[in-house]
Amino acid sequence: MSHPSIHHRFVAVTTLALASAGALLASGCASTPMPVEQLAVAEAAVQRASTASTRESAPAELGLATTKLASARSAVAAGDANRARMLADEATADALVAEMRAQSVRATKAARESEDAARVLREEINRKTPR
Amino acid sequence: MNTSFKQSLFQRSALAVATLAMLAACSSVPERNAALDLARSRFDAAQAQAQVTSLAADELKRASEALRRAEAAQKDGQSIASVDHLSYLASQQVAVAQDTATSRAAQAVTASAGAERDRMRLTLRTQEADSAKQQLATAERSNERTAQELASSQQSNARTAQDLASSRQSNARTAQELAGAQQSNAAQATQLALAAAGAQDDQARLARRDAQVQELQAQMGALNARKTDRGMVVTLGDVLFSTGQSRLQGEGARTMDKLAAFLRRYPQRTAAIEGYTDSVGSEASNQSLSDRRANAVMDALVGLGVPGNRLRSRGFGEARPVASNDTAEGRQMNRRVELVFAPEEGDALLK
């Protein structure tokens, strides 16, 4: 169950986000520039984390990321660039936390099942061995 | 989750504090930040876990860097909101490091459990193989025994077959003997039947002979025959002839018919015709007379159909008188012709 390092993932998400970032930049901004790039990264991170598996294994964490992304969008709409940037970054972090929490839950469950299976097999062998 | 919810609450209150701080506009240096303290304590806890330091070293390093940025922001006197924000990011990075460590540990457990399962499966398969080998060996031994039993059984069968064959030969011999015995029985039966038939024939013959004897007796009786040592003798008396003549008179002719019928009825019989006279007259004339009278009887019988070769005639003259010639009655009895029938089988039965 190898997964790309978190650093690589950030790079990938960033690259992916640049296109939509350009569109937002075109709209322009007067004083403080809107955190277009951070928002795009957050969008991508939340979308990536929004899998059935994560919804099942880490629903609270995913809900927090989704909520925070919505807040970031609201901040953008309200023209609060600073707050929008922070919320977007946090949404990205939350999405990663949700993803990693779900992965952890799944891996733990798999380990438990694997150990159970090994125990069953060991018992089977012990049952067969005595003669 | 509970922790996240607390974080969320904390974050909102932190934002409110940050807003107030912004309004204060850097007038005072903030002493402490609760969010930063929380992030630091979480990082310390994670760093104390060997699992996290060994399995999520990179993630922990990134959390450390995030924490350093938050501390730097605090030190630089940046806004509370900014410090809170960076502290939050650091806390989340610690959480990522911990979850990553947990995942990898769990993956290691899964992998080792899988390896153990493989090992145990191998053990199990080895056991099964050994067991199968033992079973095979047992089965082979059993097969050997079965083969031996089969062989001995076949030998026994062969012996039985030999016994059967000899028994069949014996049976065949017995059957032959039986057939022979049956043939012999049949032959005996045939002989018995023949013997029985012969016995019946004999009985029939005896019955027939008895009947013949009875008939003969009856005929002889009718002819007034008498049994003598020479055979049955029928005497034709003097009265049948005229005195000194050889011609038969009426009564004599009927007697001749009976004699001829008798001789025809018994064609194998022969008869001697003997003529006798009394002592009156010369001996030569008496001889001649007896010859003529005997011939006359023979001629009469031949004339009645009796073959001449079965008859002999002879005159005896005065010889063999049956009574005294001194009286007339005696002399009459001596003048006679006798027919002597040669004795035959069965005549002994005649009375």
HADDOCK unambig.tbl for C-alpha pairs under 7 A between the chains (distance, minus, plus):
assign (segid A and resid 60 and name CA) (segid B and resid 1 and name CA) 5.21 0.50 0.50
assign (segid A and resid 61 and name CA) (segid B and resid 4 and name CA) 6.87 0.50 0.50
assign (segid A and resid 86 and name CA) (segid B and resid 85 and name CA) 6.68 0.50 0.50
assign (segid A and resid 90 and name CA) (segid B and resid 89 and name CA) 6.41 0.50 0.50
assign (segid A and resid 93 and name CA) (segid B and resid 89 and name CA) 6.55 0.50 0.50
assign (segid A and resid 93 and name CA) (segid B and resid 92 and name CA) 6.39 0.50 0.50
assign (segid A and resid 94 and name CA) (segid B and resid 92 and name CA) 6.93 0.50 0.50
assign (segid A and resid 97 and name CA) (segid B and resid 92 and name CA) 6.52 0.50 0.50
assign (segid A and resid 97 and name CA) (segid B and resid 95 and name CA) 6.64 0.50 0.50
assign (segid A and resid 97 and name CA) (segid B and resid 96 and name CA) 5.35 0.50 0.50
assign (segid A and resid 100 and name CA) (segid B and resid 96 and name CA) 6.13 0.50 0.50
assign (segid A and resid 100 and name CA) (segid B and resid 99 and name CA) 5.83 0.50 0.50
assign (segid A and resid 100 and name CA) (segid B and resid 100 and name CA) 6.33 0.50 0.50
assign (segid A and resid 101 and name CA) (segid B and resid 99 and name CA) 5.57 0.50 0.50
assign (segid A and resid 103 and name CA) (segid B and resid 103 and name CA) 6.41 0.50 0.50
assign (segid A and resid 104 and name CA) (segid B and resid 99 and name CA) 5.45 0.50 0.50
assign (segid A and resid 104 and name CA) (segid B and resid 100 and name CA) 6.65 0.50 0.50
assign (segid A and resid 104 and name CA) (segid B and resid 102 and name CA) 5.78 0.50 0.50
assign (segid A and resid 104 and name CA) (segid B and resid 103 and name CA) 4.21 0.50 0.50
assign (segid A and resid 107 and name CA) (segid B and resid 103 and name CA) 5.31 0.50 0.50
assign (segid A and resid 107 and name CA) (segid B and resid 106 and name CA) 5.35 0.50 0.50
assign (segid A and resid 107 and name CA) (segid B and resid 107 and name CA) 5.93 0.50 0.50
assign (segid A and resid 108 and name CA) (segid B and resid 103 and name CA) 6.60 0.50 0.50
assign (segid A and resid 108 and name CA) (segid B and resid 106 and name CA) 5.03 0.50 0.50
assign (segid A and resid 110 and name CA) (segid B and resid 110 and name CA) 6.59 0.50 0.50
assign (segid A and resid 111 and name CA) (segid B and resid 106 and name CA) 5.29 0.50 0.50
assign (segid A and resid 111 and name CA) (segid B and resid 107 and name CA) 6.52 0.50 0.50
assign (segid A and resid 111 and name CA) (segid B and resid 109 and name CA) 5.60 0.50 0.50
assign (segid A and resid 111 and name CA) (segid B and resid 110 and name CA) 4.38 0.50 0.50
assign (segid A and resid 114 and name CA) (segid B and resid 110 and name CA) 5.55 0.50 0.50
assign (segid A and resid 114 and name CA) (segid B and resid 113 and name CA) 5.79 0.50 0.50
assign (segid A and resid 114 and name CA) (segid B and resid 114 and name CA) 6.64 0.50 0.50
assign (segid A and resid 115 and name CA) (segid B and resid 113 and name CA) 5.54 0.50 0.50
assign (segid A and resid 118 and name CA) (segid B and resid 113 and name CA) 6.04 0.50 0.50
assign (segid A and resid 118 and name CA) (segid B and resid 116 and name CA) 6.71 0.50 0.50
assign (segid A and resid 118 and name CA) (segid B and resid 117 and name CA) 5.18 0.50 0.50
assign (segid A and resid 121 and name CA) (segid B and resid 117 and name CA) 6.95 0.50 0.50
assign (segid A and resid 121 and name CA) (segid B and resid 120 and name CA) 6.97 0.50 0.50
assign (segid A and resid 122 and name CA) (segid B and resid 120 and name CA) 6.74 0.50 0.50
assign (segid A and resid 125 and name CA) (segid B and resid 124 and name CA) 6.23 0.50 0.50
